[in-house]
Amino acid sequence: MKYIIAMIRPEKLDNVKKELQKIGAHGLTVSSVSGYGAQGGHLSVDRTKTEKYEANLLDKVKIEIAVKDEFLQTTVEAIEKGSKDIDGYIGSGKIFVLSLDDAIRIRTKENGNDAL
Ligand SMILES: Nc1ncnc2c1ncn2[C@@H]1O[C@H](COP(=O)(O)OP(=O)(O)O)[C@@H](O)[C@H]1O
C-alpha cells in the first residue's frame, strides 16, 4: 500500500476531485495548509535580482490518499491531470509517495488492502 500526499493550488481542488472520482478513488482527506517550494513561494523569478528572496508562504491544499499498490500510478496521474496548468507554472504543486504499512477500518476491523 502507498500513501500519497499532494500539495496543490487551492483553485485546482475541484478539478483534482473530478479526476479522482473518474478513476473511482475510494477516499481522501483534504486540508488547507501553507508552504513554499523551490521557488520560495514566489510566482515568478526576477533574474535581474541578485539578492536572496525571502521565502513566502502560499496557501495550498493538501490531499492525502491511501491506495493499493496497483492504483498508485492511476491515482498520481489523476492528480497530475487535475492540477496541471500552463506548462511550467511555478507553484503547480508536488506529489509525495510514501510506503504504507497498514490500514485499519475501525468499524469492521478489516486491515491492509481490505480496509482501503
Ligand atoms: N521539500 C518539501 N517538503 C515539504 N513540502 C514541500 C516541499 N516542497 C514543496 N512542498 C510543498 O508543496 C507545495 C507546492 O510546491 P511548489 O511551490 O509547487 O514546489 P516547487 O517550487 O519546488 O515547484 C509547497 O507550497 C509546499 O507546501
Ligand as a Chemical Component Dictionary entry (heavy atoms), coordinates in Angstrom:
data_LIG
# 
_chem_comp.id                   LIG 
_chem_comp.type                 NON-POLYMER 
_chem_comp.pdbx_formal_charge   0 
_chem_comp.three_letter_code    LIG 
# 
loop_
_chem_comp_atom.comp_id 
_chem_comp_atom.atom_id 
_chem_comp_atom.alt_atom_id 
_chem_comp_atom.type_symbol 
_chem_comp_atom.charge 
_chem_comp_atom.model_Cartn_x 
_chem_comp_atom.model_Cartn_y 
_chem_comp_atom.model_Cartn_z 
_chem_comp_atom.pdbx_ordinal 
LIG N1  N1  N 0 10.546 19.604 0.151  1  
LIG C1  C1  C 0 9.280  19.821 0.529  2  
LIG N2  N2  N 0 8.843  19.314 1.689  3  
LIG C2  C2  C 0 7.557  19.510 2.096  4  
LIG N3  N3  N 0 6.656  20.207 1.397  5  
LIG C3  C3  C 0 7.056  20.729 0.235  6  
LIG C4  C4  C 0 8.382  20.558 -0.273 7  
LIG N4  N4  N 0 8.473  21.191 -1.469 8  
LIG C5  C5  C 0 7.245  21.702 -1.700 9  
LIG N5  N5  N 0 6.407  21.448 -0.679 10 
LIG C6  C6  C 0 5.015  21.819 -0.562 11 
LIG O1  O1  O 0 4.451  21.728 -1.858 12 
LIG C7  C7  C 0 3.874  22.977 -2.221 13 
LIG C8  C8  C 0 3.996  23.144 -3.700 14 
LIG O2  O2  O 0 5.345  23.212 -4.065 15 
LIG P1  P1  P 0 5.793  24.119 -5.271 16 
LIG O3  O3  O 0 5.869  25.530 -4.794 17 
LIG O4  O4  O 0 4.944  23.829 -6.441 18 
LIG O5  O5  O 0 7.237  23.495 -5.462 19 
LIG P2  P2  P 0 8.427  23.980 -6.388 20 
LIG O6  O6  O 0 8.620  25.426 -6.128 21 
LIG O7  O7  O 0 9.555  23.096 -5.881 22 
LIG O8  O8  O 0 7.984  23.675 -7.801 23 
LIG C9  C9  C 0 4.616  23.988 -1.382 24 
LIG O9  O9  O 0 3.859  25.166 -1.187 25 
LIG C10 C10 C 0 4.815  23.235 -0.089 26 
LIG O10 O10 O 0 3.631  23.297 0.686  27 
# 
loop_
_chem_comp_bond.comp_id 
_chem_comp_bond.atom_id_1 
_chem_comp_bond.atom_id_2 
_chem_comp_bond.value_order 
_chem_comp_bond.pdbx_ordinal 
LIG N1  C1  SING 1  
LIG C1  N2  SING 2  
LIG C1  C4  DOUB 3  
LIG N2  C2  DOUB 4  
LIG C2  N3  SING 5  
LIG N3  C3  DOUB 6  
LIG C3  C4  SING 7  
LIG C3  N5  SING 8  
LIG C4  N4  SING 9  
LIG N4  C5  DOUB 10 
LIG C5  N5  SING 11 
LIG N5  C6  SING 12 
LIG C6  O1  SING 13 
LIG C6  C10 SING 14 
LIG O1  C7  SING 15 
LIG C7  C8  SING 16 
LIG C7  C9  SING 17 
LIG C8  O2  SING 18 
LIG O2  P1  SING 19 
LIG P1  O3  DOUB 20 
LIG P1  O4  SING 21 
LIG P1  O5  SING 22 
LIG O5  P2  SING 23 
LIG P2  O6  DOUB 24 
LIG P2  O7  SING 25 
LIG P2  O8  SING 26 
LIG C9  O9  SING 27 
LIG C9  C10 SING 28 
LIG C10 O10 SING 29 
# 
